[in-house]
Amino acid sequence: MERIDHLPRAADTQVHLVLDNYGTHKTPRLRRWFARRPYYHRHFTPTGASWLNLVERFFAKITTERIRRGAFRSVPHREREIQACLEEHNRAPRPFVWSANAGLILEKVATLCERTCNSGH
């Protein structure tokens, strides 16, 4: 964090960090460090959730909604489109919500097991 904190940034820049709920992110020392730096905003994933899955899902959304649908003349053009997607998302951000229930997940697992067990291999 010290290395990140020394990077140049505009005075009004806000830094958002996505962290899992591991205890080391909440120690008194870190709480004091963040208290002295109000431009850092910590966002904790739910206990037991895989924060990496949430990050991957966010990038998949950008890929699906902007990158695969786009025709880009150059890398800078593609980067501008991705930045526009992020700005659009940030105007009305919404958290990702797990919407599948256990029954639906178990049905899909059962179907997969049926296919693989009866595949003849």
N, C-alpha and C positions, 0 to 999 in steps of 0.2 A: 504494500500500500504506500509505503514511503516513496518508492520509485514512481508510482503512478501520480502521487501528489506533487511531485516535482516537474511533471510535464507542463509545458506552457498551455495556458487556457485563458479565454476571455473572462473578464471579471464577472459577467453574468452567467457563466456556464454552470449548469447543474450536471452532476455525475450520478447516474443511477446504476446501482449494483444489484445483481440478482444473486442471492446466496441461499444455500440450503440451510436447514435449521440446526446444523451442527453446533454444538456448544461453544467452540472456539471463536465463533463470530460474535459472541455475546458477552465476552469477558469484560470485567470492569475496565481493564486497560484499553480495550478497543472502544468501549462506550465513551470513555474520556476522549480518545483520539477523534472519534466521529463528532463528539459534542463541540470540539474546537473547529470543526470543518462542516458547517451547516449546508454546504453545497453538495455534500455526499448524501444520497438517499438510498437507504438499504431496503430491499424488497426480499422477504423471506418466502421460500416455497413452503407449502404445507409439510408438516412433519410426515416423514415416510414417503414423500413424493420424490420422484427423480427430477431434479431441476434440469438436468441435461435433456430429458425428454421434452420439457417445456421449451427450451431454447431451440431444440431441433424442430419442434412443431412450428415455432415462429418463423424460422428460416424456410421451412417447407411451404408455409403460407406465402411468403415473398416469392419463392420460386414458382409456385402455381399461379399466383395472381399477376405477377409482373414479368418474370424472366421468360417463362415458357410461352407466354402470349405475345411477347415483344419481338420486334425486329430491330436490332441495334446496328448502327453504322460504325460504332467504335466502342472500345472499353470505356472511355469517359462518358459516352452516351448511355451505356448500360448502368454505369455508376450513378448518373443523374436520375435515371428511372428508379433505381433502388432507393436513393435518397428521397425522392418524391413519395415513394410508397411508405417509407418510415415517417415522413412528415404527415402524410395523410392518416396513418395509424395513430400518431401522437396527438392529432387534433381531437380525437375522441377515443382514447385508449380503453380497451376492455380486457379484463383478465381472461386467460384460457380457463374454461370450466370443463371438468371431466363429466361427460354426459351419458356414457354407456353404463348400464346397470350390470350387476353380476350375472344375472340370467342370460342376457344377450352375449356376454363374453363367453360364458360356459357353453352356450349353444354353438358358437363359432369354433371353440376348441373341440367340441364333440364332433362337429362336421369335419374338421381337419383330421382328427384322429381316425374317423371312419374312412376317409379318403386314403390316408397313408397306410393304415393297417390292411386295407383291402386292395392295395395297389399291385399285388403280385410280386413285389420285390423282397 
